[in-house]
């Protein structure tokens, strides 16, 4: 009997965690329930559990049809006249009566000790709780967190009436997603005396769309437990991924893994399906290492057993990987039905998920219902997108799950899912803004999902505890399941803390614990980091400010710049690192230099935030007073991610100079630090700054440049003896700087005009290629279709040696791919990146009146080539690649397509020190994306014309390979940097728009990082039919009416600013030799 009981407990515990499993993210732990009649067994034990149903509203926001929700209850331990009730909430799975009958479960033990009624409420749309006839999308709209919380309220109110409870004290419990429900229900109804307290185990409090951190955490845990195991996993995955690249290898894998269908069709989604199953085998072993995988201190498919399999000396690592897959216990219904086989047919999986009918047991329904919740509110899909030399490879990108979500309709793409997850985060406040009280939150330190939970609080009624070595929901199991030495003490402690707090809630006595709210909150793991303090350290004083201007740049005592070889220069012309090929250096006729023009250098602090660092550098500026009038404004063009050009301040055909001429403005242009002649190379040897010597780009950031600009403005004002009416301009990244100047320094900058300016830093900018595709489709569906056909052909050929040789010949790859080439995943990604950059360049700058783009190389020329049916679609793509390569290199004949990732990394690193400043700019800009902005254009959105060859991990790997040996680079560091940028400047959601103009072209991919709503009433202009920074370039007769109108509107807005300033301007003199610091000047009112 004891062995039967133990078997029951094992099966039950697997069910108990059915609310959160990483396996395919279809559903959750699945076991063969027909082996044991759990309900019958429980009844035989005499525990008194009962099944019942309650009428619920389908929609709690209005009076509509009702349905019957299943629940279990047990009054065995209830003390007559008592008022305590325990409620266990069901999550994404079939609920079992064992929750209210198994005396070994802490929930039941605590209820017994307190004479409490016990209830367990099954979640709507799971198990037997079926609100609608089927799981169609029109019905699934009622499967939401909000409706589930409404169910909880109705249930408690009805039980109070049914059992005539007076002054009831309800304690709600839940694990994983159900734990989140418990916390959110307590938060929502805390003022209604509905719920006295909540106990949550491993709750998900900060859901995120792409949860690549889970994979990284699992890898670290494995390496910590057994480094040999980690290396064995790496070799196994490398062998598998390598074999997937050719037909012979795929056939061998099909036989080894007993694949269904028998032969793996070489399609990316099928390959990702196989890899995701293998990946999640290891994530789940880490996640549940101390829970259902532990049996009386022994292991059964936990991390230790997996590592024993992987380290087996008598088999190779690939065979070990298959054995791990073969013994997996926790699966979705879909995988469970495969028995000993491995599914590798993505289309078959989609067909399965399209089934709308409830199945008899309810487990198949779990797969569709739980996927719906992830695709509409919770996300948190584990991927390899943050991978840097990961032991699991890099094939499981977020686009795999985005395409799974398409089972509910085309609108469920990456952008939509990401938006809905963000809405969940905003609605419930995440972890940091949780407002509930009287809660206990337990997390396992070895559970990847603790990264998404709440780990600390200043509120003494919110008790958080991280169990060292603990697993997902480990504290909810019978204690024998947690006999691992590390988790046992923490599990005992959280049980004591829970019991203690429950007694406090029941008694109604306030918490005896008090915390000084002024103390900073300590976070064990804090993913959302705060912005840099708004108040920086003071800058140097203004003494001798006049002398900070110079006609000449100081030279280094040693030669430090690097001369690139012709081969290296040629490589950098072909691989542009996401920058415009012409930058903001237009190819226009030389113009006469007026006497009012000057260029020089301004001495800037290297670090505006360290007044103990005396290092300075020379920043180049340009000035033109030929149109200046007394009392006129001052226009400043801020330099961006490339060398500045005097033509931006001399050629009056430029739009901003036309306005300068009209308004009598003095014009300046300030080159961005590190770029062009404003480099810091002199300091590499001359300075004593150890940070700079370790990493040349240490002080290259947007914030340093913003303070450069403020410092420059302040010095000009001091020189003029009065504050000027400064209006700043910029395009693309420099446009962002212009807008951020107005936000950070409103007392210095009167107005700002930002063209095509991204306001939001974003690590995975998958929207980029979505806009590229939409722009092409708007011009020609036939063109888009041809591109899609061509890339599909390339993807298919990429999966065989013969196909890769054909690609190599068609595109004239250098170095080539031949029968002896080792083609790794990073090499394929590099090829696709360079190829796709040709298309993005044609779209992003289509129609710009600048350089070669003034006469072509945009969408029309792209589509002219792609719709020429005399060649195959792949051959047309190759022709377009040749066309754009000639444009970028300036060579009349096409020679080759550069194709070495390793050589590129070496060249790009060297380029940051190059004498050729254009060559240096690409690497410098990449540094800014790696340390601040992200901006990585990926194909993680799901289906696209280009397929999905470019995951986020390509860029994180690139950043690591280029800069990782100098800085502690990681995808998480990069992600936190983007959060800092958005916190500091407001992002697209919270940017404060005062005296600014923002312009965006409907064809421009960067539009997606502009304001959430571009309203003309808020001076945001969406210019139909134009691309990147179109209104900045000289006007021409062929310009679209929308472009002409936009220029006119901007002019009128600027005129309003200038006139308003003239009326209210206070021209108090500024002392030229002020003793006040820069900081005090900027904040003087």
Secondary structure in CASP SS format (residue, H / E / C, confidence):
PFRMAT SS
TARGET T0000
AUTHOR 0000-0000-0000
METHOD secondary structure of the structure
MODEL  1
X C 1.00
X H 1.00
X H 1.00
X H 1.00
X H 1.00
X H 1.00
X H 1.00
X H 1.00
X H 1.00
X H 1.00
X H 1.00
X H 1.00
X H 1.00
X H 1.00
X H 1.00
X H 1.00
X C 1.00
X C 1.00
X C 1.00
X C 1.00
X C 1.00
X C 1.00
X C 1.00
X C 1.00
X C 1.00
X C 1.00
X C 1.00
X C 1.00
X C 1.00
X C 1.00
X C 1.00
X C 1.00
X H 1.00
X H 1.00
X H 1.00
X C 1.00
X C 1.00
X H 1.00
X H 1.00
X H 1.00
X H 1.00
X H 1.00
X H 1.00
X H 1.00
X C 1.00
X C 1.00
X C 1.00
X C 1.00
X C 1.00
X E 1.00
X E 1.00
X E 1.00
X E 1.00
X E 1.00
X E 1.00
X E 1.00
X E 1.00
X C 1.00
X C 1.00
X C 1.00
X C 1.00
X C 1.00
X C 1.00
X C 1.00
X C 1.00
X E 1.00
X E 1.00
X E 1.00
X E 1.00
X E 1.00
X E 1.00
X E 1.00
X E 1.00
X E 1.00
X C 1.00
X C 1.00
X C 1.00
X C 1.00
X C 1.00
X C 1.00
X C 1.00
X C 1.00
X C 1.00
X E 1.00
X E 1.00
X E 1.00
X E 1.00
X E 1.00
X E 1.00
X C 1.00
X C 1.00
X C 1.00
X C 1.00
X C 1.00
X C 1.00
X C 1.00
X H 1.00
X H 1.00
X H 1.00
X H 1.00
X C 1.00
X C 1.00
X C 1.00
X C 1.00
X C 1.00
X H 1.00
X H 1.00
X H 1.00
X H 1.00
X H 1.00
X H 1.00
X H 1.00
X H 1.00
X H 1.00
X C 1.00
X C 1.00
X E 1.00
X E 1.00
X E 1.00
X E 1.00
X E 1.00
X C 1.00
X C 1.00
X C 1.00
X C 1.00
X C 1.00
X C 1.00
X C 1.00
X C 1.00
X C 1.00
X C 1.00
X C 1.00
X C 1.00
X C 1.00
X C 1.00
X C 1.00
X H 1.00
X H 1.00
X H 1.00
X H 1.00
X C 1.00
X C 1.00
X C 1.00
X C 1.00
X H 1.00
X H 1.00
X H 1.00
X H 1.00
X H 1.00
X H 1.00
X H 1.00
X H 1.00
X H 1.00
X H 1.00
X H 1.00
X H 1.00
X H 1.00
X H 1.00
X H 1.00
X H 1.00
X H 1.00
X H 1.00
X C 1.00
X C 1.00
X C 1.00
X C 1.00
X C 1.00
X C 1.00
X E 1.00
X E 1.00
X E 1.00
X E 1.00
X E 1.00
X E 1.00
X E 1.00
X C 1.00
X H 1.00
X H 1.00
X H 1.00
X H 1.00
X H 1.00
X H 1.00
X H 1.00
X H 1.00
X H 1.00
X H 1.00
X H 1.00
X H 1.00
X H 1.00
X H 1.00
X H 1.00
X H 1.00
X C 1.00
X C 1.00
X C 1.00
X C 1.00
X E 1.00
X E 1.00
X E 1.00
X E 1.00
X E 1.00
X C 1.00
X C 1.00
X C 1.00
X C 1.00
X C 1.00
X C 1.00
X C 1.00
X C 1.00
X E 1.00
X C 1.00
X C 1.00
X H 1.00
X H 1.00
X H 1.00
X H 1.00
X H 1.00
X H 1.00
X H 1.00
X H 1.00
X H 1.00
X H 1.00
X H 1.00
X H 1.00
X H 1.00
X C 1.00
X H 1.00
X H 1.00
X H 1.00
X H 1.00
X H 1.00
X H 1.00
X H 1.00
X H 1.00
X H 1.00
X H 1.00
X H 1.00
X H 1.00
X H 1.00
X H 1.00
X H 1.00
X H 1.00
X H 1.00
X C 1.00
X C 1.00
X C 1.00
X H 1.00
X H 1.00
X H 1.00
X H 1.00
X H 1.00
X H 1.00
X H 1.00
X H 1.00
X H 1.00
X H 1.00
X C 1.00
X C 1.00
X E 1.00
X E 1.00
X C 1.00
X C 1.00
X C 1.00
X C 1.00
X C 1.00
X C 1.00
X C 1.00
X H 1.00
X H 1.00
X H 1.00
X H 1.00
X H 1.00
X H 1.00
X H 1.00
X H 1.00
X H 1.00
X H 1.00
X H 1.00
X H 1.00
X H 1.00
X H 1.00
X H 1.00
X H 1.00
X H 1.00
X H 1.00
X H 1.00
X H 1.00
X C 1.00
X C 1.00
X C 1.00
X C 1.00
X C 1.00
X C 1.00
X E 1.00
X E 1.00
X C 1.00
X C 1.00
X E 1.00
X E 1.00
X C 1.00
X C 1.00
X C 1.00
X H 1.00
X H 1.00
X H 1.00
X H 1.00
X H 1.00
X H 1.00
X H 1.00
X H 1.00
X C 1.00
X C 1.00
X C 1.00
X C 1.00
X C 1.00
X C 1.00
X H 1.00
X H 1.00
X H 1.00
X H 1.00
X H 1.00
X H 1.00
X H 1.00
X H 1.00
X H 1.00
X H 1.00
X C 1.00
X C 1.00
X C 1.00
X C 1.00
X C 1.00
X C 1.00
X H 1.00
X H 1.00
X H 1.00
X H 1.00
X C 1.00
X C 1.00
X C 1.00
X C 1.00
X C 1.00
X E 1.00
X E 1.00
X C 1.00
X C 1.00
X H 1.00
X H 1.00
X H 1.00
X H 1.00
X H 1.00
X H 1.00
X H 1.00
X H 1.00
X C 1.00
X C 1.00
X C 1.00
X C 1.00
X C 1.00
X C 1.00
X C 1.00
X C 1.00
X C 1.00
X H 1.00
X H 1.00
X H 1.00
X H 1.00
X H 1.00
X H 1.00
X H 1.00
X H 1.00
X H 1.00
X H 1.00
X H 1.00
X H 1.00
X H 1.00
X H 1.00
X H 1.00
X H 1.00
X C 1.00
X C 1.00
X E 1.00
X C 1.00
X C 1.00
X C 1.00
X C 1.00
X C 1.00
X C 1.00
X C 1.00
X C 1.00
X C 1.00
X C 1.00
X C 1.00
X C 1.00
X C 1.00
X C 1.00
X C 1.00
X C 1.00
X H 1.00
X H 1.00
X H 1.00
X H 1.00
X H 1.00
X H 1.00
X H 1.00
X H 1.00
X H 1.00
X H 1.00
X H 1.00
X C 1.00
X C 1.00
X C 1.00
X C 1.00
X C 1.00
X H 1.00
X H 1.00
X H 1.00
X H 1.00
X H 1.00
X H 1.00
X H 1.00
X H 1.00
X H 1.00
X H 1.00
X H 1.00
X H 1.00
X H 1.00
X H 1.00
X H 1.00
X C 1.00
X C 1.00
X C 1.00
X C 1.00
X C 1.00
X C 1.00
X C 1.00
X C 1.00
X C 1.00
X C 1.00
X E 1.00
X E 1.00
X E 1.00
X E 1.00
X E 1.00
X E 1.00
X C 1.00
X C 1.00
X C 1.00
X H 1.00
X H 1.00
X H 1.00
X H 1.00
X H 1.00
X C 1.00
X C 1.00
X C 1.00
X C 1.00
X C 1.00
X C 1.00
X C 1.00
X C 1.00
X C 1.00
X E 1.00
X E 1.00
X E 1.00
X E 1.00
X E 1.00
X E 1.00
X C 1.00
X C 1.00
X C 1.00
X C 1.00
X C 1.00
X C 1.00
X H 1.00
X H 1.00
X H 1.00
X C 1.00
X C 1.00
X H 1.00
X H 1.00
X H 1.00
X H 1.00
X C 1.00
X C 1.00
X H 1.00
X H 1.00
X H 1.00
X H 1.00
X H 1.00
X H 1.00
X H 1.00
X H 1.00
X H 1.00
X H 1.00
X H 1.00
X H 1.00
X H 1.00
X H 1.00
X H 1.00
X H 1.00
X H 1.00
X H 1.00
X H 1.00
X H 1.00
X H 1.00
X H 1.00
X H 1.00
X C 1.00
X C 1.00
X C 1.00
X C 1.00
X C 1.00
X C 1.00
X C 1.00
X C 1.00
X C 1.00
X C 1.00
X C 1.00
X C 1.00
X C 1.00
X C 1.00
X C 1.00
X C 1.00
X C 1.00
X C 1.00
X C 1.00
X C 1.00
X C 1.00
X C 1.00
X C 1.00
X C 1.00
X C 1.00
X C 1.00
X C 1.00
X C 1.00
X C 1.00
X C 1.00
X C 1.00
X C 1.00
X C 1.00
X E 1.00
X C 1.00
X C 1.00
X C 1.00
X H 1.00
X H 1.00
X H 1.00
X H 1.00
X E 1.00
X E 1.00
X C 1.00
X C 1.00
X C 1.00
X C 1.00
X C 1.00
X C 1.00
X C 1.00
X C 1.00
X C 1.00
X C 1.00
X C 1.00
X E 1.00
X C 1.00
X C 1.00
X C 1.00
X H 1.00
X H 1.00
X H 1.00
X H 1.00
X H 1.00
X H 1.00
X H 1.00
X H 1.00
X H 1.00
X C 1.00
X C 1.00
X C 1.00
X C 1.00
X C 1.00
X C 1.00
X C 1.00
X C 1.00
X C 1.00
X C 1.00
X C 1.00
X C 1.00
X C 1.00
X C 1.00
X C 1.00
X C 1.00
X C 1.00
X C 1.00
X C 1.00
X C 1.00
X C 1.00
X C 1.00
X E 1.00
X E 1.00
X E 1.00
X E 1.00
X E 1.00
X E 1.00
X E 1.00
X E 1.00
X E 1.00
X C 1.00
X C 1.00
X C 1.00
X C 1.00
X C 1.00
X C 1.00
X C 1.00
X C 1.00
X C 1.00
X C 1.00
X E 1.00
X E 1.00
X E 1.00
X E 1.00
X E 1.00
X E 1.00
X E 1.00
X E 1.00
X E 1.00
X C 1.00
X C 1.00
X C 1.00
X C 1.00
X C 1.00
X C 1.00
X C 1.00
X C 1.00
X C 1.00
X E 1.00
X E 1.00
X E 1.00
X E 1.00
X E 1.00
X C 1.00
X C 1.00
X C 1.00
X C 1.00
X C 1.00
X C 1.00
X C 1.00
X C 1.00
X H 1.00
X H 1.00
X H 1.00
X H 1.00
X C 1.00
X C 1.00
X C 1.00
X C 1.00
X H 1.00
X H 1.00
X H 1.00
X H 1.00
X H 1.00
X H 1.00
X H 1.00
X H 1.00
X H 1.00
X C 1.00
X C 1.00
X E 1.00
X E 1.00
X E 1.00
X E 1.00
X E 1.00
X C 1.00
X C 1.00
X C 1.00
X C 1.00
X C 1.00
X C 1.00
X C 1.00
X C 1.00
X C 1.00
X C 1.00
X C 1.00
X H 1.00
X H 1.00
X H 1.00
X H 1.00
X H 1.00
X C 1.00
X C 1.00
X C 1.00
X H 1.00
X H 1.00
X H 1.00
X H 1.00
X H 1.00
X C 1.00
X C 1.00
X C 1.00
X C 1.00
X C 1.00
X C 1.00
X C 1.00
X H 1.00
X H 1.00
X H 1.00
X H 1.00
X H 1.00
X H 1.00
X H 1.00
X H 1.00
X H 1.00
X H 1.00
X H 1.00
X H 1.00
X H 1.00
X H 1.00
X H 1.00
X H 1.00
X H 1.00
X H 1.00
X H 1.00
X C 1.00
X E 1.00
X C 1.00
X C 1.00
X C 1.00
X E 1.00
X E 1.00
X E 1.00
X E 1.00
X E 1.00
X E 1.00
X C 1.00
X H 1.00
X H 1.00
X H 1.00
X H 1.00
X H 1.00
X H 1.00
X H 1.00
X H 1.00
X H 1.00
X H 1.00
X H 1.00
X H 1.00
X C 1.00
X C 1.00
X C 1.00
X C 1.00
X E 1.00
X E 1.00
X E 1.00
X E 1.00
X E 1.00
X E 1.00
X E 1.00
X C 1.00
X C 1.00
X C 1.00
X C 1.00
X C 1.00
X C 1.00
X E 1.00
X E 1.00
X E 1.00
X C 1.00
X C 1.00
X H 1.00
X H 1.00
X H 1.00
X H 1.00
X H 1.00
X H 1.00
X H 1.00
X H 1.00
X H 1.00
X H 1.00
X H 1.00
X H 1.00
X H 1.00
X C 1.00
X H 1.00
X H 1.00
X H 1.00
X H 1.00
X H 1.00
X H 1.00
X H 1.00
X H 1.00
X H 1.00
X H 1.00
X H 1.00
X H 1.00
X H 1.00
X H 1.00
X H 1.00
X H 1.00
X H 1.00
X C 1.00
X C 1.00
X C 1.00
X H 1.00
X H 1.00
X H 1.00
X H 1.00
X H 1.00
X H 1.00
X H 1.00
X H 1.00
X H 1.00
X H 1.00
X H 1.00
X C 1.00
X E 1.00
X E 1.00
X C 1.00
X C 1.00
X C 1.00
X C 1.00
X C 1.00
X C 1.00
X C 1.00
X C 1.00
X C 1.00
X C 1.00
X H 1.00
X H 1.00
X H 1.00
X H 1.00
X H 1.00
X H 1.00
X H 1.00
X H 1.00
X H 1.00
X H 1.00
X H 1.00
X H 1.00
X H 1.00
X H 1.00
X H 1.00
X H 1.00
X H 1.00
X H 1.00
X H 1.00
X H 1.00
X C 1.00
X C 1.00
X C 1.00
X C 1.00
X C 1.00
X C 1.00
X H 1.00
X H 1.00
X H 1.00
X H 1.00
X C 1.00
X C 1.00
X C 1.00
X C 1.00
X H 1.00
X H 1.00
X H 1.00
X H 1.00
X H 1.00
X H 1.00
X H 1.00
X H 1.00
X C 1.00
X C 1.00
X C 1.00
X C 1.00
X C 1.00
X C 1.00
X H 1.00
X H 1.00
X H 1.00
X H 1.00
X H 1.00
X H 1.00
X H 1.00
X H 1.00
X H 1.00
X H 1.00
X H 1.00
X H 1.00
X H 1.00
X H 1.00
X H 1.00
X H 1.00
X H 1.00
X C 1.00
X C 1.00
X C 1.00
X C 1.00
X C 1.00
X C 1.00
X C 1.00
X E 1.00
X E 1.00
X C 1.00
X C 1.00
X H 1.00
X H 1.00
X H 1.00
X H 1.00
X H 1.00
X H 1.00
X H 1.00
X H 1.00
X H 1.00
X H 1.00
X H 1.00
X C 1.00
X C 1.00
X E 1.00
X C 1.00
X C 1.00
X H 1.00
X H 1.00
X H 1.00
X H 1.00
X H 1.00
X H 1.00
X H 1.00
X H 1.00
X H 1.00
X H 1.00
X H 1.00
X H 1.00
X H 1.00
X H 1.00
X H 1.00
X H 1.00
X H 1.00
X E 1.00
X E 1.00
X E 1.00
X C 1.00
X C 1.00
X C 1.00
X C 1.00
X C 1.00
X C 1.00
X C 1.00
X C 1.00
X C 1.00
X C 1.00
X C 1.00
X C 1.00
X C 1.00
X C 1.00
X C 1.00
X H 1.00
X H 1.00
X H 1.00
X H 1.00
X H 1.00
X H 1.00
X H 1.00
X H 1.00
X H 1.00
X H 1.00
X H 1.00
X H 1.00
X C 1.00
X C 1.00
X C 1.00
X C 1.00
X C 1.00
X C 1.00
X C 1.00
X H 1.00
X H 1.00
X H 1.00
X H 1.00
X H 1.00
X H 1.00
X H 1.00
X H 1.00
X H 1.00
X H 1.00
X H 1.00
X H 1.00
X H 1.00
X H 1.00
X H 1.00
X C 1.00
X H 1.00
X H 1.00
X H 1.00
X H 1.00
X C 1.00
X C 1.00
X C 1.00
X C 1.00
X C 1.00
X E 1.00
X E 1.00
X E 1.00
X E 1.00
X E 1.00
X E 1.00
X C 1.00
X C 1.00
X C 1.00
X H 1.00
X H 1.00
X H 1.00
X H 1.00
X H 1.00
X C 1.00
X C 1.00
X C 1.00
X C 1.00
X C 1.00
X C 1.00
X H 1.00
X H 1.00
X H 1.00
X C 1.00
X E 1.00
X E 1.00
X E 1.00
X E 1.00
X C 1.00
X C 1.00
X C 1.00
X C 1.00
X C 1.00
X C 1.00
X H 1.00
X H 1.00
X H 1.00
X C 1.00
X C 1.00
X C 1.00
X C 1.00
X C 1.00
X C 1.00
X C 1.00
X C 1.00
X H 1.00
X H 1.00
X H 1.00
X H 1.00
X H 1.00
X H 1.00
X H 1.00
X H 1.00
X H 1.00
X H 1.00
X H 1.00
X H 1.00
X H 1.00
X H 1.00
X H 1.00
X H 1.00
X H 1.00
X H 1.00
X H 1.00
X H 1.00
X H 1.00
X H 1.00
X H 1.00
X H 1.00
X C 1.00
X C 1.00
X C 1.00
X C 1.00
X E 1.00
X C 1.00
X C 1.00
X C 1.00
X C 1.00
X C 1.00
X C 1.00
X C 1.00
X E 1.00
X H 1.00
X H 1.00
X H 1.00
X H 1.00
X H 1.00
X C 1.00
X C 1.00
X C 1.00
END
